[in-house]
Amino acid sequence: MDLKPTDTALEEADTLCQRRGVRLTAQRRQVLHILCAAGRPLGAYEILEAMRDGSRPLAPPTVYRALDFLLEQGLVHKLESLHAYVGCTHPDHPHFSQFLICADCGLVTELEDEAIAASLKSAASETGFQPRRRVVEVIGTCADCAEKATD
């Protein structure tokens, strides 16, 4: 995942949450830190394991509540096909992202292609379809894995 360095992402999240008048609690911040530091999509239970330090018991709802908040604030995205989450590469504005997911190495690249968004909006409108959520995930092979396969 081509994410910003973890410290920069966390600083940006702090600033955005302050500006919006919402709290980035220690647990929410920890979940975001884990996602950004991982550099790959993580499932909720992987995040839970990374949070456990033995000092206090943690349950899945703790992680899911934090993820729900981070999703609402646009700080993370859920990858439906992987049942996993990734940090957002540009959380400073609302956007419709598309994801390229390498089936070989797990690399996820977030795109923000307005032409794709406009095309989907137009196609839905022409058919009278009213989307509730827009998820575009393309699963394939990244350039590095494709190059390795030809060697």
KOLSEFI-240678 format. One record per residue (C-alpha): residue in three letters; chain; x, y, z. Coordinates in steps of 0.5 Angstrom, whole numbers, m for minus. Layout:
N
<pt residu="ALA" chaine="A" xx="X" yy="Y" zz="Z"/>
...
***
This chain:
151
<pt residu="MET" chaine="A" xx="0" yy="0" zz="0"/>
<pt residu="ASP" chaine="A" xx="3" yy="7" zz="m2"/>
<pt residu="LEU" chaine="A" xx="1" yy="10" zz="5"/>
<pt residu="LYS" chaine="A" xx="4" yy="16" zz="8"/>
<pt residu="PRO" chaine="A" xx="9" yy="15" zz="13"/>
<pt residu="THR" chaine="A" xx="6" yy="13" zz="20"/>
<pt residu="ASP" chaine="A" xx="7" yy="19" zz="24"/>
<pt residu="THR" chaine="A" xx="5" yy="24" zz="18"/>
<pt residu="ALA" chaine="A" xx="m1" yy="20" zz="17"/>
<pt residu="LEU" chaine="A" xx="m3" yy="20" zz="25"/>
<pt residu="GLU" chaine="A" xx="m1" yy="28" zz="25"/>
<pt residu="GLU" chaine="A" xx="m6" yy="29" zz="19"/>
<pt residu="ALA" chaine="A" xx="m11" yy="25" zz="23"/>
<pt residu="ASP" chaine="A" xx="m11" yy="29" zz="29"/>
<pt residu="THR" chaine="A" xx="m11" yy="35" zz="25"/>
<pt residu="LEU" chaine="A" xx="m17" yy="33" zz="21"/>
<pt residu="CYS" chaine="A" xx="m21" yy="30" zz="28"/>
<pt residu="GLN" chaine="A" xx="m20" yy="37" zz="31"/>
<pt residu="ARG" chaine="A" xx="m22" yy="41" zz="25"/>
<pt residu="ARG" chaine="A" xx="m29" yy="37" zz="25"/>
<pt residu="GLY" chaine="A" xx="m30" yy="37" zz="33"/>
<pt residu="VAL" chaine="A" xx="m29" yy="29" zz="34"/>
<pt residu="ARG" chaine="A" xx="m24" yy="26" zz="38"/>
<pt residu="LEU" chaine="A" xx="m19" yy="21" zz="36"/>
<pt residu="THR" chaine="A" xx="m18" yy="17" zz="42"/>
<pt residu="ALA" chaine="A" xx="m12" yy="13" zz="44"/>
<pt residu="GLN" chaine="A" xx="m15" yy="7" zz="42"/>
<pt residu="ARG" chaine="A" xx="m18" yy="10" zz="35"/>
<pt residu="ARG" chaine="A" xx="m11" yy="13" zz="34"/>
<pt residu="GLN" chaine="A" xx="m8" yy="6" zz="36"/>
<pt residu="VAL" chaine="A" xx="m12" yy="2" zz="30"/>
<pt residu="LEU" chaine="A" xx="m10" yy="8" zz="25"/>
<pt residu="HIS" chaine="A" xx="m3" yy="7" zz="27"/>
<pt residu="ILE" chaine="A" xx="m3" yy="m1" zz="26"/>
<pt residu="LEU" chaine="A" xx="m6" yy="0" zz="19"/>
<pt residu="CYS" chaine="A" xx="m1" yy="5" zz="17"/>
<pt residu="ALA" chaine="A" xx="5" yy="2" zz="20"/>
<pt residu="ALA" chaine="A" xx="3" yy="m5" zz="17"/>
<pt residu="GLY" chaine="A" xx="3" yy="m3" zz="10"/>
<pt residu="ARG" chaine="A" xx="m2" yy="m8" zz="8"/>
<pt residu="PRO" chaine="A" xx="m9" yy="m9" zz="9"/>
<pt residu="LEU" chaine="A" xx="m11" yy="m12" zz="16"/>
<pt residu="GLY" chaine="A" xx="m17" yy="m16" zz="18"/>
<pt residu="ALA" chaine="A" xx="m20" yy="m13" zz="25"/>
<pt residu="TYR" chaine="A" xx="m18" yy="m20" zz="28"/>
<pt residu="GLU" chaine="A" xx="m11" yy="m18" zz="26"/>
<pt residu="ILE" chaine="A" xx="m11" yy="m11" zz="29"/>
<pt residu="LEU" chaine="A" xx="m14" yy="m14" zz="35"/>
<pt residu="GLU" chaine="A" xx="m8" yy="m18" zz="36"/>
<pt residu="ALA" chaine="A" xx="m3" yy="m12" zz="34"/>
<pt residu="MET" chaine="A" xx="m7" yy="m8" zz="40"/>
<pt residu="ARG" chaine="A" xx="m6" yy="m14" zz="45"/>
<pt residu="ASP" chaine="A" xx="0" yy="m12" zz="50"/>
<pt residu="GLY" chaine="A" xx="m3" yy="m16" zz="56"/>
<pt residu="SER" chaine="A" xx="m4" yy="m10" zz="60"/>
<pt residu="ARG" chaine="A" xx="m12" yy="m10" zz="59"/>
<pt residu="PRO" chaine="A" xx="m17" yy="m15" zz="56"/>
<pt residu="LEU" chaine="A" xx="m19" yy="m13" zz="49"/>
<pt residu="ALA" chaine="A" xx="m25" yy="m16" zz="45"/>
<pt residu="PRO" chaine="A" xx="m27" yy="m15" zz="38"/>
<pt residu="PRO" chaine="A" xx="m32" yy="m10" zz="39"/>
<pt residu="THR" chaine="A" xx="m27" yy="m5" zz="41"/>
<pt residu="VAL" chaine="A" xx="m23" yy="m6" zz="34"/>
<pt residu="TYR" chaine="A" xx="m30" yy="m5" zz="30"/>
<pt residu="ARG" chaine="A" xx="m32" yy="1" zz="34"/>
<pt residu="ALA" chaine="A" xx="m25" yy="4" zz="32"/>
<pt residu="LEU" chaine="A" xx="m26" yy="2" zz="25"/>
<pt residu="ASP" chaine="A" xx="m33" yy="5" zz="24"/>
<pt residu="PHE" chaine="A" xx="m30" yy="12" zz="27"/>
<pt residu="LEU" chaine="A" xx="m24" yy="12" zz="22"/>
<pt residu="LEU" chaine="A" xx="m29" yy="10" zz="16"/>
<pt residu="GLU" chaine="A" xx="m34" yy="15" zz="18"/>
<pt residu="GLN" chaine="A" xx="m28" yy="20" zz="18"/>
<pt residu="GLY" chaine="A" xx="m25" yy="18" zz="12"/>
<pt residu="LEU" chaine="A" xx="m19" yy="16" zz="15"/>
<pt residu="VAL" chaine="A" xx="m19" yy="8" zz="13"/>
<pt residu="HIS" chaine="A" xx="m22" yy="4" zz="7"/>
<pt residu="LYS" chaine="A" xx="m25" yy="m3" zz="8"/>
<pt residu="LEU" chaine="A" xx="m23" yy="m7" zz="2"/>
<pt residu="GLU" chaine="A" xx="m30" yy="m11" zz="1"/>
<pt residu="SER" chaine="A" xx="m26" yy="m17" zz="m3"/>
<pt residu="LEU" chaine="A" xx="m21" yy="m18" zz="3"/>
<pt residu="HIS" chaine="A" xx="m25" yy="m17" zz="9"/>
<pt residu="ALA" chaine="A" xx="m20" yy="m12" zz="11"/>
<pt residu="TYR" chaine="A" xx="m18" yy="m5" zz="12"/>
<pt residu="VAL" chaine="A" xx="m13" yy="0" zz="10"/>
<pt residu="GLY" chaine="A" xx="m11" yy="7" zz="11"/>
<pt residu="CYS" chaine="A" xx="m13" yy="12" zz="7"/>
<pt residu="THR" chaine="A" xx="m8" yy="16" zz="2"/>
<pt residu="HIS" chaine="A" xx="m12" yy="22" zz="2"/>
<pt residu="PRO" chaine="A" xx="m16" yy="23" zz="8"/>
<pt residu="ASP" chaine="A" xx="m17" yy="31" zz="7"/>
<pt residu="HIS" chaine="A" xx="m23" yy="31" zz="3"/>
<pt residu="PRO" chaine="A" xx="m29" yy="26" zz="1"/>
<pt residu="HIS" chaine="A" xx="m27" yy="22" zz="m5"/>
<pt residu="PHE" chaine="A" xx="m29" yy="16" zz="m9"/>
<pt residu="SER" chaine="A" xx="m23" yy="11" zz="m9"/>
<pt residu="GLN" chaine="A" xx="m22" yy="5" zz="m13"/>
<pt residu="PHE" chaine="A" xx="m17" yy="0" zz="m11"/>
<pt residu="LEU" chaine="A" xx="m12" yy="m4" zz="m15"/>
<pt residu="ILE" chaine="A" xx="m10" yy="m11" zz="m11"/>
<pt residu="CYS" chaine="A" xx="m5" yy="m15" zz="m13"/>
<pt residu="ALA" chaine="A" xx="m7" yy="m23" zz="m12"/>
<pt residu="ASP" chaine="A" xx="0" yy="m25" zz="m11"/>
<pt residu="CYS" chaine="A" xx="4" yy="m20" zz="m6"/>
<pt residu="GLY" chaine="A" xx="m2" yy="m17" zz="m3"/>
<pt residu="LEU" chaine="A" xx="0" yy="m10" zz="m5"/>
<pt residu="VAL" chaine="A" xx="m6" yy="m5" zz="m5"/>
<pt residu="THR" chaine="A" xx="m6" yy="2" zz="m9"/>
<pt residu="GLU" chaine="A" xx="m11" yy="7" zz="m8"/>
<pt residu="LEU" chaine="A" xx="m13" yy="11" zz="m14"/>
<pt residu="GLU" chaine="A" xx="m18" yy="17" zz="m14"/>
<pt residu="ASP" chaine="A" xx="m20" yy="17" zz="m21"/>
<pt residu="GLU" chaine="A" xx="m25" yy="22" zz="m23"/>
<pt residu="ALA" chaine="A" xx="m27" yy="19" zz="m30"/>
<pt residu="ILE" chaine="A" xx="m28" yy="12" zz="m27"/>
<pt residu="ALA" chaine="A" xx="m33" yy="16" zz="m21"/>
<pt residu="ALA" chaine="A" xx="m36" yy="20" zz="m27"/>
<pt residu="SER" chaine="A" xx="m37" yy="14" zz="m31"/>
<pt residu="LEU" chaine="A" xx="m41" yy="10" zz="m26"/>
<pt residu="LYS" chaine="A" xx="m45" yy="16" zz="m23"/>
<pt residu="SER" chaine="A" xx="m47" yy="16" zz="m31"/>
<pt residu="ALA" chaine="A" xx="m49" yy="9" zz="m32"/>
<pt residu="ALA" chaine="A" xx="m53" yy="9" zz="m25"/>
<pt residu="SER" chaine="A" xx="m57" yy="15" zz="m27"/>
<pt residu="GLU" chaine="A" xx="m58" yy="12" zz="m34"/>
<pt residu="THR" chaine="A" xx="m61" yy="6" zz="m31"/>
<pt residu="GLY" chaine="A" xx="m65" yy="9" zz="m25"/>
<pt residu="PHE" chaine="A" xx="m60" yy="6" zz="m20"/>
<pt residu="GLN" chaine="A" xx="m59" yy="9" zz="m14"/>
<pt residu="PRO" chaine="A" xx="m52" yy="7" zz="m11"/>
<pt residu="ARG" chaine="A" xx="m52" yy="6" zz="m3"/>
<pt residu="ARG" chaine="A" xx="m44" yy="5" zz="m3"/>
<pt residu="ARG" chaine="A" xx="m39" yy="5" zz="m9"/>
<pt residu="VAL" chaine="A" xx="m34" yy="0" zz="m8"/>
<pt residu="VAL" chaine="A" xx="m29" yy="m1" zz="m14"/>
<pt residu="GLU" chaine="A" xx="m23" yy="m6" zz="m13"/>
<pt residu="VAL" chaine="A" xx="m19" yy="m9" zz="m19"/>
<pt residu="ILE" chaine="A" xx="m16" yy="m16" zz="m17"/>
<pt residu="GLY" chaine="A" xx="m10" yy="m17" zz="m21"/>
<pt residu="THR" chaine="A" xx="m2" yy="m17" zz="m21"/>
<pt residu="CYS" chaine="A" xx="2" yy="m11" zz="m20"/>
<pt residu="ALA" chaine="A" xx="8" yy="m9" zz="m24"/>
<pt residu="ASP" chaine="A" xx="13" yy="m12" zz="m20"/>
<pt residu="CYS" chaine="A" xx="10" yy="m19" zz="m19"/>
<pt residu="ALA" chaine="A" xx="9" yy="m19" zz="m27"/>
<pt residu="GLU" chaine="A" xx="16" yy="m18" zz="m28"/>
<pt residu="LYS" chaine="A" xx="18" yy="m23" zz="m23"/>
<pt residu="ALA" chaine="A" xx="13" yy="m28" zz="m27"/>
<pt residu="THR" chaine="A" xx="17" yy="m27" zz="m33"/>
<pt residu="ASP" chaine="A" xx="24" yy="m28" zz="m31"/>
***
